[in-house]
């Protein structure tokens, strides 16, 4: 049976940016950093010493402080009482959080191997968000040492001005404050609430990210614990790691999150081991194709970040190249009738092609749906992928025309996937690029490829043109379109709330592409189309065109230079062909 550490390794590796860390004092104490409560106690003890009142081991210094000064022994009260200026406060606290030369030589109050391994996970893109109850700045220091400049949220003001978490690569949320500020939380009463902006960030992390918990018992941070208890749904797993024993409160939280539990010998042991395991898994996967879920998550990660523009283009291109090589492998997919197995069927062939395109389809649909509002759209690499997926050279030996034309099917599938997702996401810039950029296709009369618009090169009618005339060709086309509709449903359902909504989106794009095909071909030699839509879809399209006229989105976006009257006339023709 796979143990929890192995499961954690695969979760982190296969879901980059989807897991957050929740770090407690156990991570910092290994570096010799005192807890916040220890700082308060020692400051109260120093205050007593200045009053000439020695504190014995049986007396809580904070009790003395409260009795003497008639105010709570809070971090803020003690700091402001003992050091009036910002410079004095920093000097006062440096003893607790900054190393002396001797301490630095001993490796105390400096980033540990745990901090360094965490920084590696962030720098490699595996972890984007870190929640921590610690006041020190060791984590930030470790990140900067790796060239990562984190966004630090340590109070209400910084939380209010923060960009959405998914748009950032490295976010450290210091839920209890930073030692250089006076708003840190120590007392039980202080830990019972957070400002609304901080609470919203915490709730979002607990809902949208998987969690890796280390060094946090859940016992004292009551509001943080409450937020975790109130989170009823979460998309990814929780891994709760612990050093000695799993306490009662931690056990309740583990049960609530249905979490994996991992016993470790300290934060250093845990995170150095995790780094080594993730690196080993990455090395083992080097050169292997990305799985569909990983490729989809990478696309989501790259879309909103300008610095990942090249990464997104490479992801699309490399996935398309790999898919194209598989599809155009004539040993795997022979094109000569004599080489076919006795039980061969054309349906099996294009369904196999569909299986090979799952990853590229998932990537382009993700880009098409979300890319209209992000800094990276991926529109040009997606458009280029159609030529990559389409054979640009004719077979060198004798071939069956039907089988050769069918090799364009993966490109058609990608076109439909990106197109319907783009229309649904109102990403008309991508849709226009997709449908107006020429596609390179093989030319039987020349060694050089020719260029055709997608409406001619990749339309189902052209793919099934060699199947004959009448019902044979119509049946083949309808089977092909139905297969596309079924194949795209699984990745498409990520963007639609119901199957019927997905079907409408598919049919809307299907009609749009048929309009472009008819405008390009005039419907020559075609007596019927094997569509998946009926009159209701055409009615819906006609109503939209009639109402919006030249402001109809495809016309406005430059998808076609047709007028609204010309579109209406073509829709009438499609109705006649759709029987």
C-alpha positions in Angstrom: 0.0 0.0 0.0 1.3 3.5 -0.9 2.3 5.3 2.3 1.4 8.9 3.1 4.9 10.3 2.3 4.8 8.8 -1.2 1.3 10.2 -1.6 2.5 13.6 -0.5 5.4 13.5 -3.0 3.1 12.7 -5.9 0.5 15.3 -4.8 3.2 18.1 -4.7 4.8 17.0 -7.9 1.6 16.5 -9.9 -0.2 19.6 -8.7 2.3 22.5 -8.9 1.0 25.6 -7.1 -2.1 23.9 -5.7 -0.7 23.1 -2.2 -0.1 25.6 0.5 2.0 25.2 3.7 0.6 25.9 7.1 3.6 26.4 9.4 3.7 26.8 13.1 6.3 27.5 15.7 7.8 24.0 15.4 9.5 25.2 12.1 11.2 28.2 13.8 12.2 26.6 17.1 14.6 24.3 15.3 16.5 27.5 14.4 16.6 28.7 18.0 13.8 31.3 17.5 11.6 31.7 20.6 7.8 31.5 20.4 5.9 34.7 20.7 4.7 33.8 24.2 8.4 33.2 25.2 9.2 36.7 24.0 6.4 38.2 26.0 7.4 36.3 29.2 11.1 37.3 28.9 10.2 41.0 28.3 7.9 40.9 31.3 10.8 39.4 33.3 13.2 42.1 32.2 10.6 44.7 33.2 10.4 43.2 36.6 14.2 43.2 36.9 14.3 47.0 36.1 11.8 47.4 39.0 14.1 45.5 41.3 11.7 42.6 41.5 13.2 39.2 40.9 10.9 36.6 39.4 11.3 33.1 40.6 10.8 30.0 38.5 7.3 29.4 40.0 6.0 32.8 39.1 4.6 33.7 35.7 6.2 37.0 34.7 3.1 38.1 32.8 1.0 37.8 36.0 3.5 40.1 37.7 3.3 42.6 34.9 -0.5 42.6 34.9 -0.7 43.1 38.6 1.9 45.8 38.6 0.8 47.9 35.6 -2.9 47.0 35.6 -2.9 46.1 31.9 -2.6 42.9 29.9 0.9 41.6 29.2 0.5 41.9 25.5 3.2 42.1 22.9 2.1 45.6 22.0 1.9 46.9 25.6 5.3 45.5 26.5 7.1 46.7 23.4 5.6 50.2 23.5 6.3 50.5 27.2 10.0 49.4 27.0 10.9 51.0 23.7 9.1 54.2 22.5 10.6 54.6 19.0 10.7 52.2 16.0 14.5 52.1 16.2 14.4 51.3 19.9 11.8 48.5 19.3 13.9 46.9 16.6 16.9 46.9 18.8 14.9 45.4 21.7 13.6 42.6 19.6 16.7 41.8 17.6 18.0 39.9 20.6 15.2 37.4 20.1 15.0 37.2 16.4 18.4 38.2 14.9 21.6 36.2 15.5 24.7 37.5 17.2 28.0 36.7 15.5 28.4 33.8 17.8 24.9 32.5 17.2 25.3 32.9 13.4 28.5 30.8 13.6 26.5 28.1 15.4 23.8 28.3 12.8 21.2 29.7 15.3 18.5 32.1 14.3 19.4 31.6 10.6 17.4 29.7 8.0 17.6 26.0 8.6 17.6 23.2 6.0 13.8 23.2 6.4 13.5 26.8 5.3 15.9 26.2 2.5 13.9 23.1 1.3 10.7 25.1 1.5 12.4 27.9 -0.6 13.4 25.3 -3.1 9.8 24.1 -3.4 8.6 27.6 -4.0 11.4 28.5 -6.5 10.5 25.3 -8.5 6.9 26.3 -8.6 5.5 23.5 -6.4 4.4 25.8 -3.6 3.0 29.3 -4.1 1.3 30.1 -0.7 2.6 29.8 2.8 0.5 30.5 5.9 2.6 30.9 9.1 2.0 31.8 12.7 5.7 32.7 13.2 6.9 36.2 13.6 10.5 35.8 12.4 11.8 36.5 8.9 13.8 33.3 8.3 11.4 32.1 5.6 11.6 35.3 3.7 15.4 35.3 4.0 15.6 31.7 2.6 13.4 32.7 -0.3 15.5 35.7 -1.2 18.6 33.6 -0.9 17.2 31.6 -3.8 16.3 34.6 -5.8 12.6 34.6 -4.9 11.1 37.9 -3.8 8.0 37.0 -1.8 4.9 39.0 -1.3 4.5 39.3 2.5 1.1 39.8 4.0 1.4 40.5 7.7 -1.6 42.7 8.6 -4.8 44.2 7.5 -3.3 46.9 5.3 -1.1 44.5 3.3 -4.0 42.1 3.0 -6.3 44.7 1.6 -3.9 45.7 -1.2 -2.8 42.2 -2.1 -3.5 40.7 -5.6 -5.5 37.4 -5.8 -3.4 34.5 -4.6 -3.6 32.7 -8.0 -1.9 35.6 -9.7 1.2 35.4 -7.5 4.1 33.0 -7.4 5.3 33.3 -3.7 3.1 34.6 -1.0 3.9 34.4 2.7 0.9 35.2 4.9 2.0 35.9 8.5 -1.4 35.4 10.2 -0.1 36.6 13.6 2.0 39.4 12.4 5.7 40.2 12.0 8.1 40.9 14.9 9.1 44.2 13.4 5.5 45.4 13.8 3.5 45.9 16.9 0.3 44.2 15.8 1.4 40.7 16.5 -0.9 38.3 18.3 0.1 36.4 21.4 -2.7 36.2 24.0 -5.6 33.9 23.7 -8.0 36.9 23.3 -5.8 38.2 20.5 -5.9 34.9 18.7 -9.7 34.7 18.7 -10.1 37.0 15.7 -8.5 38.3 12.5 -9.2 41.4 10.5 -11.7 40.7 7.7 -9.0 40.9 4.8 -6.8 38.4 6.6 -9.7 36.1 7.4 -10.8 36.1 3.8 -7.3 35.1 2.6 -7.2 32.3 5.2 -10.6 31.0 4.2 -9.7 31.0 0.5 -6.5 29.1 1.1 -8.3 26.4 3.1 -11.0 26.1 0.4 -8.9 26.2 -2.8 -5.6 24.7 -1.8 -4.3 21.4 -0.5 -2.6 21.8 2.9 0.7 20.6 4.3 0.7 21.3 8.0 4.0 21.3 10.0 4.8 22.6 13.5 1.3 23.6 14.3 -0.8 21.9 16.9 -4.0 23.9 16.4 -4.3 24.4 20.1 -3.7 28.1 20.7 -4.6 29.8 17.4 -8.3 29.6 18.0 -9.6 31.7 15.1 -7.2 29.9 12.7 -8.5 26.6 14.0 -12.1 27.8 13.6 -11.5 28.8 10.0 -10.2 25.3 9.3 -13.2 23.8 11.0 -15.7 25.9 9.1 -14.2 24.9 5.8 -16.6 22.2 4.6 -15.3 21.7 1.1 -11.7 21.6 -0.3 -10.4 20.5 -3.7 -7.1 18.9 -2.6 -5.9 16.6 0.1 -4.5 17.7 3.5 -1.3 16.3 4.9 -0.9 16.8 8.7 2.6 16.2 9.9 3.6 16.0 13.6 6.7 15.6 15.7 5.8 13.8 18.9 2.2 13.0 19.4 -0.9 14.1 17.5 -2.8 16.0 20.1 -6.6 15.9 20.6 -7.3 19.1 18.8 -5.0 18.2 15.9 -6.8 14.8 15.8 -10.2 16.5 15.4 -8.9 18.7 12.6 -7.3 15.7 10.9 -10.7 13.9 11.0 -12.5 17.0 9.8 -10.2 17.4 6.7 -9.9 13.6 6.2 -6.2 14.3 6.3 -3.2 12.0 5.8 -1.0 12.0 8.9 2.8 11.8 8.7 5.1 11.4 11.8 8.5 13.1 11.4 11.6 13.9 13.4 11.3 17.6 12.9 10.7 20.2 10.2 14.2 19.8 8.9 13.7 16.0 8.5 10.3 16.5 6.9 11.1 19.1 4.3 14.6 17.9 3.2 13.0 14.5 2.7 10.2 16.0 0.7 12.6 18.0 -1.5 14.6 14.9 -2.2 11.6 12.8 -3.1 10.1 15.4 -5.4 13.4 15.9 -7.1 13.8 12.2 -7.6 10.3 11.9 -9.0 11.0 14.8 -11.4 14.3 13.2 -12.5 12.5 9.9 -13.1 9.8 11.6 -15.2 12.4 13.6 -17.3 11.5 13.3 -21.0 8.1 11.6 -20.3 5.0 13.4 -21.6 3.0 15.4 -19.0 -0.2 13.8 -17.8 -3.4 15.7 -18.7 -4.1 17.0 -15.2 -0.5 18.3 -14.8 -0.5 20.0 -18.2 -3.9 21.6 -17.4 -2.7 22.9 -14.1 0.5 24.3 -15.6 -1.6 26.2 -18.2 -3.7 27.7 -15.4 -0.5 28.6 -13.6 1.1 30.3 -16.7 -1.9 32.2 -17.9 -2.0 35.1 -15.4 1.8 35.6 -15.2 3.6 37.6 -17.8 6.9 36.0 -16.8 5.5 32.7 -17.9 4.6 33.8 -21.4 7.4 31.6 -22.9 6.6 28.7 -20.6 3.0 28.7 -21.8 4.0 28.8 -25.5 6.5 26.0 -24.9 3.8 23.9 -23.1 1.4 24.2 -26.0 4.1 23.7 -28.7 5.7 20.7 -27.1 2.4 19.0 -26.3 1.2 19.6 -29.9 4.5 18.3 -31.3 4.4 15.1 -29.2 0.7 14.5 -30.2 1.5 15.2 -33.9 4.3 12.7 -33.9 2.1 10.0 -32.4 -0.8 10.6 -34.8 1.4 10.7 -37.8 3.3 7.6 -37.0 2.5 5.4 -40.0 3.8 2.2 -38.3 1.2 2.7 -35.5 -1.5 4.0 -37.9 -0.9 2.5 -41.3 -2.5 4.4 -44.3 -2.5 1.6 -46.8 -5.6 -0.7 -46.9 -3.3 -3.7 -47.3 -1.7 -3.0 -43.9 -4.9 -2.8 -41.9 -6.1 -5.5 -39.5 -9.1 -7.6 -40.4 -11.1 -6.0 -37.6 -10.1 -2.4 -38.5 -12.8 0.3 -38.4 -12.6 4.0 -39.2 -14.5 4.7 -36.0 -11.8 3.0 -34.0 -9.1 5.0 -35.8 -10.5 8.4 -35.0 -11.4 7.4 -31.5 -7.7 6.4 -31.0 -6.7 9.8 -32.4 -9.1 11.4 -29.9 -7.5 9.5 -27.0 -4.0 10.8 -28.1 -5.2 14.4 -28.1 -6.6 14.5 -24.6 -3.7 16.5 -23.1 -3.4 19.1 -25.9 -7.2 19.5 -25.9 -7.2 20.1 -22.1 -4.5 22.7 -22.4 -6.0 24.7 -25.3 -9.5 24.6 -23.8 -8.1 26.0 -20.5 -6.3 28.8 -22.3 -9.3 29.5 -24.6 -11.8 29.8 -21.7 -9.7 31.7 -19.2 -7.2 33.5 -21.5 -9.4 36.4 -22.5 -8.8 38.1 -19.2 -5.2 37.1 -18.5 -1.9 38.6 -19.6 -1.1 35.4 -21.5 -3.7 34.1 -23.9 -1.8 31.5 -25.7 -3.7 32.4 -28.9 -0.8 32.3 -31.3 0.7 29.1 -30.0 -2.7 27.5 -30.1 -3.3 28.6 -33.7 0.2 27.3 -34.7 -0.7 24.0 -33.1 -3.3 23.3 -35.8 -0.5 23.2 -38.4 1.7 21.1 -36.1 -1.1 18.6 -35.7 -2.0 18.5 -39.4 0.3 16.5 -41.7 2.3 18.9 -43.9 3.6 16.1 -46.2 1.8 13.4 -48.2 2.6 9.8 -47.4 5.7 8.5 -49.2 4.0 5.3 -50.2 0.6 4.2 -51.5 -2.2 5.3 -49.2 -6.0 5.2 -48.7 -7.5 8.7 -49.2 -10.0 8.3 -46.4 -7.2 7.4 -43.9 -5.0 10.2 -45.1 -7.7 12.8 -44.7 -8.6 11.4 -41.3 -5.1 12.4 -40.0 -6.4 16.0 -39.8 -9.0 14.9 -37.2 -6.8 15.7 -34.2 -6.3 19.3 -35.4 -10.1 19.6 -36.0 -10.7 18.3 -32.5 -8.3 20.9 -31.0 -10.0 23.6 -33.1 -13.4 22.7 -31.9 -12.2 22.4 -28.3 -10.5 25.8 -28.3 -13.3 27.3 -30.3 -16.2 26.3 -28.2 -14.3 27.2 -25.0 -13.3 30.5 -26.4 -16.9 31.4 -27.4 -18.1 30.3 -24.0 -15.5 32.4 -22.3 -16.1 35.4 -24.5 -12.6 35.2 -25.7 -13.3 36.4 -29.2 -9.7 37.5 -29.8 -8.5 33.9 -29.7 -11.5 32.6 -31.7 -10.8 35.2 -34.4 -7.1 34.2 -34.5 -8.0 30.5 -34.5 -10.4 30.8 -37.5 -8.6 33.3 -39.7 -5.0 32.1 -39.5 -4.2 29.7 -42.4 -3.3 26.1 -41.6 -0.5 24.2 -43.4 -1.6 21.0 -45.0 -0.1 18.5 -47.3 -0.2 19.0 -51.1 -0.4 15.9 -53.3 0.9 18.0 -56.2 4.0 19.4 -54.4 6.5 18.5 -51.8 5.8 21.9 -50.2 2.7 22.2 -48.0 -0.1 24.5 -49.0 -2.0 26.9 -46.7 -5.8 26.8 -46.3 -8.2 28.5 -43.9 -9.4 26.2 -41.1 -12.9 26.3 -42.5 -11.6 24.5 -45.6 -8.7 22.4 -44.2 -10.3 21.1 -41.0 -14.0 21.1 -41.5 -15.7 17.7 -41.0 -17.1 17.8 -44.5 -13.6 18.0 -45.9 -12.4 15.2 -43.7 -15.1 12.9 -44.9 -15.1 14.0 -48.5 -13.5 10.8 -49.7 -16.2 8.7 -48.1 -18.4 9.0 -51.1 -21.7 10.8 -51.7 -25.1 10.9 -50.1 -25.9 8.9 -47.0 -22.5 7.2 -46.8 -20.7 10.5 -46.5 -23.4 12.2 -44.3 -23.3 9.2 -41.9 -19.6 9.3 -41.7 -19.6 13.1 -41.0 -22.3 12.8 -38.4 -20.4 9.9 -36.7 -17.2 12.1 -36.7 -19.0 15.1 -35.2 -20.7 13.0 -32.6 -17.4 11.5 -31.6 -15.9 15.0 -31.3 -18.8 16.1 -29.1 -18.4 13.1 -26.9 -14.6 13.4 -26.7 -14.6 17.1 -25.8 -17.3 16.7 -23.1 -15.0 15.4 -20.4 -12.5 18.3 -20.6 -15.3 20.7 -21.4 -17.3 20.0 -18.3 -14.7 21.9 -16.2 -16.2 25.1 -17.7 -19.9 24.3 -17.7 -22.4 23.6 -14.9 -24.4 21.0 -16.9 -24.2 18.7 -19.9 -26.9 20.6 -21.6 -24.9 23.8 -21.3 -21.9 22.1 -22.7 -24.0 20.7 -25.6 -25.3 24.2 -26.4 -21.7 25.6 -26.4 -20.6 22.8 -28.8 -23.5 23.3 -31.1 -23.0 27.1 -31.1 -19.5 26.7 -32.3 -20.5 23.9 -34.7 -22.9 26.3 -36.4 -20.4 29.1 -36.5 -17.8 26.9 -38.2 -20.4 25.6 -40.7 -21.2 29.2 -41.6 -17.6 29.8 -42.3 -17.3 26.6 -44.2 -20.3 27.5 -46.4 -18.9 31.0 -47.0 -15.7 29.4 -48.2 -17.2 26.6 -50.3 -20.7 27.7 -51.2 -21.9 24.2 -50.2 -20.7 22.9 -53.6 -21.6 19.2 -54.2 -23.1 18.8 -50.7 -26.7 17.8 -50.4 -26.7 17.3 -46.6 -24.5 17.8 -43.6 -24.2 15.3 -40.8 -24.5 17.7 -37.9 -25.2 17.2 -34.2 -27.5 20.3 -34.0 -31.1 20.8 -35.2 -33.3 23.6 -36.0 -33.5 24.9 -32.4 -29.8 25.8 -32.5 -30.2 27.6 -35.9 -33.2 29.5 -34.5 -31.1 30.6 -31.6 -28.3 31.8 -33.9 -30.7 33.6 -36.2 -32.3 35.4 -33.3 -28.8 36.6 -32.1 -27.8 37.8 -35.6 -31.1 39.5 -36.2 -31.0 41.3 -32.9 -27.3 42.3 -32.9 -26.8 42.8 -36.7 -23.2 44.0 -37.4 -22.5 44.0 -33.6 -22.9 40.2 -33.6 -19.7 39.0 -31.8 -18.2 37.0 -34.7 -18.6 39.9 -37.1 -17.4 42.4 -34.5 -14.3 40.3 -33.7 -13.4 39.9 -37.3 -14.0 36.2 -37.4 -15.6 36.7 -40.8 -16.1 39.6 -43.2 -19.7 38.5 -43.9 -22.5 41.0 -43.3 -25.3 40.1 -40.9 -27.6 39.6 -44.0 -25.2 37.2 -45.5 -24.9 35.2 -42.3 -28.7 35.0 -42.2 -28.8 33.7 -45.7 -26.2 31.1 -45.0 -28.1 30.0 -41.9 -31.1 29.4 -44.2 -29.0 27.3 -46.4 -27.7 25.3 -43.5 -31.2 24.6 -42.4 -31.9 23.1 -45.8 -28.7 20.9 -45.5 -29.6 19.8 -42.0 -32.4 17.3 -42.5 
